[in-house]
Amino acid sequence: MDEIAEEEFAVSGHKSFRALYQCVLAHSIWATLGVNGVSVKSLVAVLSYFILAGKAKAANVQQRVNGLHAASIYLLLLGIPGSIANKVFHEVLLDTCADLTSHCWPQDSGKKRKKDGLKSSQTDGKRSKPQRKDAEMEVDDEEEEEEELHFSGQDLMKIRDAVVLLVQSLLRLLETFQLKDRPQSTSNCMQVTNDSIITLTVYHTATSSPSLVPEMAFYGLQLLCSPKHGDQKESLRRVFHQLLYVILMMNKGNRGKPSLLIKMITVLMVEKSEYRSHGAQAVAMLTSQMESSGYACFIKWLSNFSRSSKMVHRLFSIDVVMVLLEQPERQPEECPDPELACFLPHKFLIQSLLFARRMDNSPTVQGHALNCLAQCLELPSFNVTRAIHNLFAASEFENSSSSCEESGLTLDLGPVSVDSTLSKENLALLLRRVEDSKTNVRKSALQALVGLLKHAVIPMSWENLSTLSERCRDSAVSVKKKALQCVGELLAAKPECNMVQRVWLQGVVPAVVDSENSVQEKALEALDQVVLSQVKQYSASRHLDASQRLTWDLLGLLCHECQNLSRYFSRAFTIWSKQNKFSPSFITNLISHTEADHAAGAWLLLSKVVASSPKLPYGKILDAWDNMISSKAVSVPTCCHILSVMGDIAAHLNEDTKDRIISKVKNSSLVSTCSFRHVIPDLFCFVQAFLNQHCGELVSVCEAYLASIILSEKGAENLNEELMVRTKPFAGFSFLPQHFLYHPQPPYISAISSDMSSLDWRLSGSGKLCLQHEELVQKYLPVFARELEVGTEVAVRNNVVVIMCDLCVRYTNIVDHYIPNISTCLRDNEAVIREQTLIMLTNLLQEEFVKWKGSLFFRFMSALVDPVPAIASLCEYCLVHLLLKKNPEMFSVHFIECIFHFNSYNKHKSYNKFPQSEREKVLFSLKGAHHCDKRFRIYRFLLEHFTDTQRFNITNKINQTILACFADEELPLDADGAAILSETFKILSLKEMKLQSISAGTAGPAGEEPEEENMANMAKAVIQAAQKKVVSQVQKKAFIENTVPLIISLKSLLEQKRSPVLRDLMAYLQVTMQDYRNEVKECFAGDEQLAAEVEFALKTAEKEREMEEQLENCSLTGDGRIPTAQVRPFSPGLSCQVQAPPPL
């Protein structure tokens, strides 16, 4: 065009193109052009001029917009019927128009752009250097000019609108114009449309406005797959081939480097573990196709990404590390850049990415990192194991070996360079993580610790191993199960290690009496697999396999070094006997081992099995007995087990056999080997008839001698200490309980009471007799109860508590009447007796041999305020972790009665009516202001473990049973009544009484990300907010309907009597109405004066709080004192501040 035409067109701008575009759509364009004498060729030539001008790199904004509009008009003309006849179609021009978008949209629009839009598009496109005539120099100049071009936001909006119009025109063309005979044009359209999906997606971000260009591009691909544009199968193949670059977020010039897609997957990953797992696998698959330099760049980026502030990012970085460790390790020589070569070895992934997360702020990330560390040791890569050895090995140079389970080979890892101080710190940190407050961290740390022990990364020291057995008694059920699993894995890996065997026994065997059934079942299953299932027929000619050797090694430890586990082991057999685990073949196999070198373990098992098996091969047992009785190399525990077996089968033997056995016992070394204390309990059932026949006279002589000493006023003068010692074994059997029932202890009894071991022996013997003879229980129980009350010796009273609790298991109904006597020991002067009583009663309550009847609950509560902090903490543990689980309503049921009981108030018709002696009332009373701290410590403890439902119900119950009784004057408002009412208002004012669903904050815990990071947490937060609103409305309604009328009545009554409790009532209202400070008049609509007083009190409290804050922030005066001010500090009604007992 000439200069005049260009100037005219510059004035009209893109409006001329818009008008022409609308004309082409609305009219018959070919007729219109003919009427106006416009040549079609000339029109196409003009459009081509603008298209080529807009395609140039140095084109300004106006040229680019004009070029896009011209291309839109050309495509529109091409789609109108008659375009072929009028020779509009030109294949090169069609391809240019379709590809014009990639040339007109600035490639760096998302990176460099001036923010101000005040400059015109004409000036934005200015070039910094003048054009040169030399063509070659002009090209170089244009490249430099392109770098200097900047586009404002308004310019980009103009270009975007023109691009949208161009894409719409292309879609119109594809709907009507056939490309079936033009495969090259079809292919170019596919390429251009596919590129638009990537390039034009930036529009939304770059212009901050929505765009439908990507969606229209996909619609264009759909049109290109229609039959009129060629073979559908071939079209689909080419479309999907092009879309692959879109999915991988890469162009054709960037093959093998899908880094953008990898980073997008990583950044956009969600917290759900399933998605993270699939995402990590996808990242691993993509990185496996990358060259070493690109892989190293990604690892460098991942290292920074693993320190992101978002928890899900740090979690996913660990998942990616784990899948990358499964790939073959890349060598540093493969990377041409030496600065990136350090990122290729697996050592960097483990030490700098994975192990670094052990100190993460989030417990979830900590646990995941430790769990993955344990998994690394199972990988077949020896460099991975070597890297972990570098972190934990204890010496400067250590030869370590790692076993590859798949190949069965053990390879030497060679010398490992280690910082000894750092390795010790890492191990100490891991041991601390095993005791972390978070459950998932403890479980993961246990798994990591076991992995390190299994692969000999850390030594098999008792300190490291005992940590595993201790976690088998963790407070969390899941941790206990994990610990049981870990000790089982370690035993399977190191079956020959004696310390591992001991740790397994100390962890698994006590778990059979765990309070949680699932833990019991897991422990029993482990014992069954390791012990019972490995008892097979013994033959001296056949060697034991590894599993059988392990079984007998464990049983040998139970016989000697771990005898303290015997009672737990017995409990396992009690449970198995109910499951019919002991078949005749099992017992036969077991008896065959009584002749082997490990006979001690066989007799141990046999002593446990015989008592619970109905059918036994008595002949084989007697044969084994005969063989063993003649042996002189028998240890004391084995002798006891042998005698126990014989005692259990005695009832099934005839008299001749019994006589023969007794004769052998008398002539053998058993009696000399075992003490009398061991022989008598085990053979008592067996030799009872023998004792009655042959020892009756001896027992009578002992009884007469003791009676002459104990019942005679001058018996002490005839005391023969040597004779007393000789009669000790019979003292327990001839203890005369009936004399102590009716005769108080005379002064002369002190002469023999100094021999406390004698008294202790008599009590123990009496207890054993009671366990076997029910008729003796009624005689001895009063003696035991009296000893608890008047006894002076700590050991004796302690043993009496144990004896009475053991009798309660056997004779529950008989001993139940003496539970108050036992519970009185919770206030004993000696701490050891208080602790023993607490433990024994807890066991009885757990097994439901004792119920929460009478004063037992309140006596337990008094142990919470024991002067010894350890006992108070033990009581808290027993109540919360052992007893509350079995009876969740236990605290709420007894709460109101605690108020009356601890204040020694018995005027209520329903509460505090159980019988107590005066001595017990004095012992357990917490009445008075000097015990206020203790009472409120108990109240706070109970309320802290209430559910919101229980808090709501207990508030209503307090209204009905306490406030209503005083308002109706059923309870007198005397000194005791005023104390109860005052304490009730103080309890209602406690923060622990508020519903947690209302008072709990919405912020996440320290170190964790906000809940909106996770969709599940967001949904939970919404539900909680809705629940909080509903609960608040329900509580408000209950307060207005139930509490307010009582408060009004009580206020009137207290004003009439001028009671000081009125101050506590107003303090309670002041605390309660903080939640309804804008609804005071609504709540107290029936008493305007009270509403005004409450409003005034709230305003006064607000001013006082502001004054206190000012005093706290003010500086000290010159003499070191705080400036004085007339401030009356507000008290919420509590005259004492109660601190919680120290943690267990």
BANUVO-638662 format. One record per residue (C-alpha): residue in three letters; y, x, z. Coordinates in steps of 0.02 Angstrom, whole numbers, plus 50000, padded with zeros to 5 digits. Layout:
<nodes>
ALAYXZ...
</nodes>
This chain:
<nodes>
MET500005000050000ASP501785005349970GLU503005008950109ILE503864991850095ALA502214982550117GLU501744993450264GLU503394989950351GLU503234971250323PHE501454971450388ALA501944981750540VAL503184968150588SER501904954050576GLY500524964350658HIS498804957050688LYS499494939250675SER499304940150485PHE497464944350505ARG497224929950627ALA498024917850506LEU496964924150362TYR495394923050469GLN495744904750511CYS496114900950328VAL494434908250274LEU493564897250402ALA494504881250363HIS494684881050172SER493694884450015ILE494264902350001TRP493734905549823ALA494754890849756THR496234895449865LEU496234913349800GLY496134907049621VAL497574894849642ASN498684908249718GLY498174921149588VAL497444933249712SER496094944749647VAL494524945749752LYS494354964149709SER496144967349768LEU495824958149931VAL494244968349962ALA495194984249922VAL496574980050046LEU495304975950180SER494404992350143TYR496045001650166PHE496294994650340ILE494464997350385LEU494495015650337ALA496165018350426GLY495475010950587LYS493905021650574ALA494885037950579LYS494785047950740ALA496665049750751ALA496995031150726ASN498175023150849VAL497895006750937GLN498714995950802GLN497695004150664ARG496075001550759VAL496454983350795ASN496944980250613GLY495354988850554LEU494274977950664HIS495144962150604ALA494954967450422ALA493094970650448SER492904953350529ILE493724945150377TYR492614954950256LEU491024949750348LEU491654931850351LEU491954932350162LEU490244939850134GLY489414925450226ILE490254911950120PRO489194905549975GLY489804913349812SER490134930549883ILE488814938449772ALA489504930149617ASN491264935849659LYS490604953549686VAL491164954449868PHE489584962949928HIS489614981749942GLU488204989850041VAL489215004850102LEU490674993850154LEU489474982150246ASP488734996750344THR490475003350383CYS491054986450448ALA489514984350556ASP489705001850630LEU491595000850651THR491454996450836SER490785013650884HIS492285021850796CYS493675010550858TRP493205009551041PRO493755025651129GLN492225034951190ASP493115041451347SER493865024651395GLY492855024151555LYS493415041651606LYS495225044851555ARG496525031151541LYS498305029151594LYS498475015651724ASP500205009851674GLY500324997751531LEU502214998951505LYS502145010551353SER501895002351185SER500335004851084GLN501395013550954THR501905027551070ASP500195028651156GLY499455035450997LYS500715049450971ARG500035066250922SER500585081751012LYS500605093050856PRO501275089850681GLN500055086750539ARG499655100950421LYS499345099750234ASP497845111050242ALA496335099350246GLU495275110750353MET496655113850477GLU497015095150479VAL495235091550537ASP495385103950680ASP497075096750723GLU496365079150729GLU495015084650850GLU496335091750966GLU497385076150942GLU495925065150990GLU495825074151154GLU497645070151187LEU497525051451148HIS497645039751297PHE497515020851302SER498225008951429GLY497334993951500GLN498284982251383ASP497774992551233LEU495944991751282MET496084972951301LYS496744971451122ILE495344982151054ARG494064972351154ASP494654955551084ALA494554962450908VAL492794969050939VAL492234951951003LEU492904944050842LEU491974956950737VAL490314953750825GLN490544934950804SER490834937550618LEU489274948350605LEU488254934450687ARG488954921750563LEU488434933250422LEU486664935450488GLU486474916550504THR486844913250320PHE486704929450220GLN484964936050177LEU484574954650195LYS482754953050143ASP482984963349987ARG484114976050071PRO483024985150201GLN484294999150224SER485654986850274THR484444977850390SER484004994250475ASN485834998950494CYS486244981950569MET484854984150696GLN485485001350742VAL487284995350759THR486814979950859ASN485714990050975ASP487095003051004SER488274988951047ILE487174984151193ILE487485001151273THR489255004751213LEU489974987551238THR489234985451411VAL490604997351467TYR491904984451420HIS491624974251575THR491914989451685ALA493304997151583THR494374981551566SER493904972551727SER493604956451630PRO491994947751579SER491314950251404LEU489924941651305VAL489724955851180PRO488054962451247GLU487364944751250MET487934941851071ALA487154958451021PHE485464952651086TYR485684936550988GLY486004947050834LEU484364956350860GLN483494939650871LEU484254934250705LEU483734950550622CYS481924946650669SER481944930450568PRO480944929450402LYS482494929150291HIS482914947050338GLY481204954250299ASP479444955750370GLN479454949350549LYS478164961750618GLU479104976450545SER480744969550609LEU480054967350784ARG479364985050783ARG481034992350734VAL481974981550861PHE480864986751005HIS480985004750950GLN482875003550959LEU482824994251126LEU481825008351203TYR483395018951204VAL484315004751291ILE482985003451424LEU482995022251451MET484915022451447MET484935036751322ASN485465039551143LYS484545047951002GLY485435064251028ASN484845065451209ARG482955064951191GLY481895069751339LYS483315067351464PRO483305049551534SER484325055451684LEU485505040551681LEU484065028151697ILE483295038351838LYS484915038651935MET485195020051906ILE483445016251972THR483775027152123VAL485495020152164LEU485055001852138MET483415002352236VAL483154989252373GLU482364991652543LYS480734982152516SER479304994752522GLU478374987452373TYR479894989252260ARG480215006852325SER478435011852285HIS478515005452105GLY480235013052083ALA479645030152143GLN478185029652022ALA479385025551880VAL480515040151927ALA479005051851932MET478425046151760LEU480145048951685THR480425065851766SER478745071951705GLN479435071051527MET480995081051570GLU481255099351537SER481355110951686SER483245112751677GLY483505093851675TYR482205091851813ALA483115104751920CYS484765095751894PHE483975079551951ILE483235087652108LYS484955094752148TRP485695077452130LEU484285069952234SER484645082452373ASN486415075752387PHE485805057852366SER484605060052515ARG486135061852628SER486875045252574SER487655033952706LYS486485019752655MET484805019252740VAL483885012452587HIS484485027452484ARG483815039752611LEU482165030152621PHE481955030052433SER482345048552418ILE480835051852531ASP479735040752421VAL480305050252266VAL479915066952350MET478155061152388VAL477755056352208LEU478555072352143LEU477445082752257GLU475925075252170GLN476485082752004PRO476075100651953GLU477315112752026ARG478585120251905GLN478895138751906PRO480655145751929GLU480415156051770GLU480405139951668CYS482235136551708PRO483485147051608ASP484855144251737PRO484515155251891GLU485625144252001LEU484495129251967ALA482845138551980CYS482805136752170PHE482625117752153LEU480965118552059PRO479695123952194HIS478875110952305LYS479465120852456PHE481235114852425LEU480675096552418ILE479745097952584GLN480935108352687SER482635103052619LEU482335084852575LEU480825078152670PHE480835087652835ALA482735086852846ARG482595067952873ARG481715070753042MET483465070853120ASP484075055353029ASN485155042853121SER484015028553072PRO482335026953163THR481605019253006VAL482015034652904GLN481405046153042GLY479735037353051HIS479525036952862ALA479895055552848LEU478635060152983ASN477315048852907CYS477565056752736LEU477475074052814ALA475725069852876GLN475255063752702CYS475835080152625LEU474475089452717GLU473165078952627LEU473825083752454PRO472765096152353SER474275107652327PHE474105123452430ASN475945127752410VAL476355111452497THR475245116052644ARG476005133452646ALA477755126252654ILE477275115552805HIS476495130852887ASN478185139352869LEU478955125452973PHE477725125153119ALA476695141153128ALA476915149953295SER476865168453247GLU477895179353132PHE476445182953016GLU474965171453024ASN473465169452913SER473175150952894SER471885141552797SER471895124252727SER470335114652688CYS470235104952527GLU469135090252567GLU468865085752387SER468135102452336GLY467425107252504LEU468235124452490THR469295133452619LEU470625144552543ASP471675157652630LEU473525154152617GLY473955172352645PRO475325179252756VAL476615166352804SER478355172052850VAL478945161752996ASP480455160853110SER479595159453278THR481075151553367LEU481335138653231SER479485134053227LYS479465131253415GLU481005120153401ASN480185110053262LEU478615107453365ALA479615102853520LEU480595090153417LEU478985082553351LEU478305080753528ARG479925072153579ARG479745060253433VAL478025055653499GLU478925048853653ASP480375040953557SER481045024053610LYS480665016553438THR478895010753406ASN478795015653222VAL479445033253260ARG478105035953392LYS476745030053273SER477325041253131ALA477525056153247LEU475745053753309GLN475095053853130ALA476085069553092LEU475455078153250VAL473645074253208GLY473875080753032LEU474575097153097LEU473125098853219LYS471795094353090HIS472415107652968ALA472665120953102VAL474535121753073ILE474845121253261PRO473645127553396MET472375116453483SER473235118353651TRP472995106153792GLU474855102053789ASN474765096453608LEU473125087153629SER473525078253792THR475005069953706LEU473775060053601SER472775053453749GLU474375048853841ARG474955038053695CYS473325028253708ARG474145020453862ASP475815017053776SER476785001353820ALA476744995553637VAL475104988453573SER475334995353397VAL475625012853465LYS474045011853571LYS473035006753418LYS473805020753316ALA473415033453453LEU471605027553460GLN471495029553272CYS472275046953280VAL471095053753414GLY469655046653312GLU470255055753155LEU470455071853252LEU468715070453327ALA467985067653154ALA468885083153089LYS468515094253240PRO466885087653316GLU466395104553390CYS468005107353488ASN467745104353674MET469575100253708VAL469615087553567GLN468065079153641ARG468905078053811VAL470495070953737TRP469495057953640LEU468605052553799GLN470205051753901GLY471045041553766VAL469675029453714VAL468635026153870PRO470065019553982ALA470625008253839VAL469114996953866VAL470034989254015ASP471694987453923SER472644971253950GLU472714968253762ASN471094961553687SER471374969753518VAL471524986953601GLN469924983653699GLU469014979053540LYS469614994653451ALA469065005853595LEU467364997353607GLU467134999053420ALA467505017753430LEU466285020153575ASP464955010253484GLN465105020753326VAL465155037553414VAL463965034553560LEU462795019653545SER462435020253359GLN461935038653368VAL460545036353497LYS458965038853392GLN457175043753429TYR457085061453496SER455855074153433ALA455795092253487SER455275097553312ARG456785089653228HIS458555096153246LEU459985084553291ASP461275081453157ALA463145084053187SER463455065953239GLN462035066053366ARG462595082753438LEU464335075653460THR463635060453552TRP462665070753679ASP464115082853701LEU465235068253747LEU463955061153867GLY463775078353946LEU465655078753977LEU465545061554058CYS464195068154174HIS465175083254231GLU466995086554184CYS467525068454154GLN466635059254295ASN468255050254337LEU467995039754179SER466345032654241ARG467025015854299TYR467875012754130PHE466265017654042SER465305005154151ARG466504991354098ALA466064994653917PHE464214991953954THR464604975854046ILE465444969253889TRP464074975653774SER462714967553879LYS463484950453843GLN463394954653658ASN461534959253668LYS461844976953607PHE460364984753698SER458784981153601PRO457054987053660SER457045000153522PHE458715006853583ILE458065008853761THR456465016953697ASN457485029353596LEU458565032653747ILE457085036053862SER456425048753737HIS457965059453768THR457625060953956GLU456475075553916ALA457745084953809ASP459025097953858HIS460345084453862ALA459365073553984ALA460885071654097GLY461765061253965ALA460195051053934TRP460035046554119LEU461885042154123LEU461665029853980LEU460055023354054SER460905019954222LYS462215009354132VAL460975000154022VAL459604996054146ALA460684985054255SER461104973354111SER459474973054011PRO458234958954049LYS456724967253968LEU456344985354004PRO454854996853975TYR454575000554159GLY453075011454124LYS454065023354014ILE455475023854142LEU454245028254280ASP453475041754171ALA455185049154140TRP455525047954328ASP453935057354368ASN454375071254247MET456145072754313ILE455715071754499SER454655087254486SER456065097254409LYS457145107754523ALA458585110654401VAL459405093554424SER461265091854457VAL462015080054585PRO462725067654455THR461045067054366CYS460155063854531CYS461325049354565HIS460985042054392ILE459115043754417LEU459175035254587SER460285021654514VAL458995017954379MET457595017154506GLY458615005954619ASP458944993754477ILE457114992054428ALA456474991554608ALA456424972554612HIS455184972454467LEU453944984754543ASN452454981154655GLU452324987554834ASP451125001754793THR452305008654663LYS453765007254785ASP452815016554920ARG452345030254797ILE454175032054743ILE454785032654923SER453515045954962LYS454085056554815VAL455905054454865LYS455525060355042ASN454545075454980SER455705080354838SER457335089754837LEU458345074254791VAL458875070354968SER459365088255002THR460265089354835CYS461205072854856SER462135068355014PHE461645053455115ARG463175044455050HIS462495045754872VAL460695041254912ILE460995025655016PRO462055015554893ASP460905019454746LEU459265016154834PHE459825002954958CYS459034988654861PHE457484998954833VAL457205004655012GLN457924989655105ALA456204983655159PHE455755001255209LEU457305002655318ASN456974985855398GLN455204991155439HIS455425008955496CYS457255010855548GLY457584995055646GLU457325003655812LEU458515017655765VAL459865005355715SER459644996055879VAL459835012055981CYS461425016555887GLU462114999055912ALA461764999556100TYR462595016456118LEU464155011256024ALA464264995156123SER464195004856287ILE465655015556229ILE466725002256146LEU466464987156259SER466444995756427GLU468044999056522LYS467395016256575GLY466545019656409ALA467705033756366GLU467065043656515ASN465295043256443LEU465845048156267ASN464735061556190GLU465595068156034GLU464035076755968LEU463025060955983MET464435051055904VAL464405062655753ARG462525061055738THR462645042155734LYS463995042055599PRO462825037555456PHE462315021955551ALA464025017755621GLY464475007355469PHE462874997155483SER463034994355672PHE464904990555673LEU465064975555789PRO466354964555705GLN466084949555819HIS466764959155970PHE468394962655882LEU468574944255836TYR468744938256014HIS469284953256115PRO470944962156095GLN470854980856080PRO470704988056258PRO471645003856308TYR470045013756328ILE469635011656143SER470925025056102ALA469725038056168ILE468615035956017SER469965030255896SER470565048055880ASP469045051555775MET469795043255621SER468475049755500SER467195040155603LEU468225024155591ASP468535026855407TRP466665029255378ARG466235013355472LEU467485003355371SER466825010255206GLY465035006755255SER465474989255311GLY466334986055146LYS464814991355048LEU463704980255153CYS464864965455123LEU464754968054936GLN462874965454946HIS462754952555085GLU463854937255077GLU463434931955255LEU464294947555322VAL465934943955232GLN466434929955349LYS466184941655499TYR467064956955431LEU468584949355345PRO469484944955509VAL469174962755568PHE469924969855409ALA471424958155420ARG471724963055602GLU471644981455557LEU473004978655427GLU474104970755560VAL473844982155710GLY473114998055636THR474135013855652GLU473225025655536VAL473825026255356ALA472155031055279VAL471245017055369ARG472475003555317ASN472475010155140ASN470585009155130VAL470574991855205VAL471724985855065VAL470534992954935ILE469004985355021MET469764967955035CYS470324968054854ASP468574973454799LEU467844959354901CYS469044947354817VAL468224951154650ARG466494947154719TYR466934932954838THR468544925754766ASN468554909254861ILE468194917255030VAL469484931255017ASP470814919954942HIS471334914455117TYR471714932455163ILE472834936355013PRO474404933655123ASN473734947055241ILE473514959055096SER475214955155018THR476054958455186CYS475684976855153LEU477014976355017ARG478244978655162ASP477204991755254ASN478115006455331GLU477125018755225ALA477565020355040VAL475785024954991ILE475115008555060ARG476474998454974GLU476065006854809GLN474185004654831THR474404986154875LEU475504983454723ILE474224991154606MET472734981954681LEU473584964954680THR474164967654501ASN472374970954447LEU471774955154535LEU473154944754455GLN472774951954284GLU470954947054297GLU471464930154374PHE470484932954533VAL472104928754623LYS473364915354576TRP475234914354606LYS475094903454760GLY476114902254918SER477264916854952LEU476384929554840PHE477674929054700PHE479144931354817ARG478304945954903PHE478074953954734MET479924951354702SER480344960154863ALA479484975754794LEU480834976254659VAL482064981554794ASP480904993854878PRO481845008754953VAL480745020554851PRO481375019854669ALA479655024354599ILE478855009254682ALA480254997854622SER480015004254444LEU478135002154457CYS478374984254514GLU479524980854367TYR478244988054246CYS476824977754321LEU477824961754314VAL478534963654139HIS477184972754042LEU475604966654128LEU475864949954216LEU477244941254119LYS476224942153958LYS474844931654037ASN476054919054112PRO477704918254014GLU478374904154123MET478074913654285PHE479884919054314SER480724902554270VAL479524892254377HIS479924901954536PHE481764905754507ILE482554891454606GLU481364893854751CYS481884912154756ILE483634906354804PHE482984896554953HIS481634909055003PHE482674924855007ASN484044915855103SER482734909055227TYR483334891255194ASN482024877955232LYS483034861755240HIS482654856855061LYS481284843855049SER480314852954912TYR480644871554919ASN480144885555037LYS478824875055126PHE477314886655117PRO476614892755284GLN477164909655352SER477044917955519GLU478624923355608ARG478174941555576GLU478044938255389LYS479684928855386VAL480584943455466LEU479744956155352PHE480194947655188SER481864939755232LEU483374945355130LYS484574933755217GLY486364938855251ALA487804947455164HIS487064964755194HIS485594960055080CYS486694952554944ASP486434967354828LYS484544965854840ARG484534947154809PHE485614948554654ARG484594962954589ILE483104951254592TYR484084936954512ARG484704948154372PHE482974955054340LEU482234937654323LEU483644931254211GLU483544946354096HIS481774941554051PHE482144923054023THR482134915553850ASP483644905253798THR482614889553820GLN482214894553998ARG484044898654034PHE484594881753970ASN483254872554069ILE483554882254230THR485404878054221ASN485014859554212LYS483724861254351ILE484984869854464ASN486164855354434GLN484834842754483THR484004851554630ILE485454860754712LEU487174854854657ALA486654836454653CYS485884837654828PHE487504844454901ALA488574832254801ASP487544817554867GLU487554825655041GLU485654826155047LEU485864844055105PRO487104847255246LEU488604858155206ASP488394868755363ALA488454887755369ASP486744889955288GLY487094876455159ALA488774884055116ALA487924900955089ILE486644893054971LEU487984883554874SER489084899054862GLU487644909654799THR487194896254671PHE488934896854596LYS488854915854589ILE487174914954499LEU487854902554373SER489294914854342LEU488144929354298LYS488234935554120GLU486324935554116MET486394916554134LYS487284914653966LEU486244910553813GLN485904926453716SER485964917553548ILE487794913553585SER488374929253675ALA487434941953566GLY488504951553442THR488214952153255ALA488474970853232GLY486964981553194PRO486364995253311ALA487135012553308GLY486485023253169GLU485915008553064GLU486735001352911PRO487514984052910GLU486334969652887GLU487054965052718GLU486154980152647ASN484574969952652MET484414952552581ALA483174947452714ASN484364952952850MET485764943352767ALA484724927452768LYS484274930552949ALA486104932852995VAL486564916452911ILE485184907253003GLN485714915053168ALA487514909853140ALA486974891953105GLN485854891853258LYS487254898853365LYS488404884853312VAL487094871353346VAL486594878753515SER488414880153566GLN488684861753530VAL487124856753627GLN487624867453776LYS489374860253775LYS488704842453773ALA487504846253917PHE488914854254017ILE490064839253996GLU488714826354032ASN487724834854172THR488784848154255VAL490574841954250PRO490274825954352LEU489414836254488ILE490814848954488ILE492114835354511SER491134827654655LEU490854844454739LYS492664849454721SER493214833454807LEU491924835954946LEU492394854154973GLU494234849854981GLN493894836855112LYS492904849155219ARG494094863455177SER492604874255136PRO492824892255076VAL491504888554944LEU492904880254844ARG493474897454790ASP491754901354719LEU491744884654627MET493404888554543ALA492814906154501TYR491264898654418LEU492344886754316GLN493484900954266VAL492014911054199THR491164896254115MET492724889354031GLN493054905853943ASP491914898953806TYR492874882453801ARG494644888253839ASN495364877053701GLU494364861953756VAL494754861153942LYS495564844053935GLU494114837153834CYS492834843853958PHE493774837454113ALA494424821154042GLY493914812354204ASP494964823654316GLU496644828754245GLN497134838354400LEU495564849054391ALA495884852054206ALA497634857954245GLU497004869454382VAL495694877054267GLU496984879954130PHE498144888054255ALA496724899154319LEU496274904554142LYS498074909154102THR498244918454266ALA496634928054234GLU497254932754061LYS498874939654132GLU497944949154266ARG496794957054137GLU498294962554035MET499074969954191GLU497474979254232GLU497424986454056GLN499214992354075LEU498795000554241GLU497315009454163ASN498395016154022CYS499875021154129SER500125039554178LEU500045046554354THR501655048854453GLY502265065454517ASP501305064554680GLY499665061054590ARG499615042454630ILE499565027654514PRO501175017254517THR500895002354629ALA501014984654569GLN500704967954649VAL499094963154564ARG497764951554630PRO496184957054541PHE495134942754478SER493354941754544PRO492094930954452GLY491354925354616LEU490214940054650SER490584949454808CYS489324962854765GLN488934972854609VAL487064974954586GLN486344989754491ALA484694988754401PRO483274999154472PRO482935015654385PRO481775014954234LEU479935018654251
</nodes>
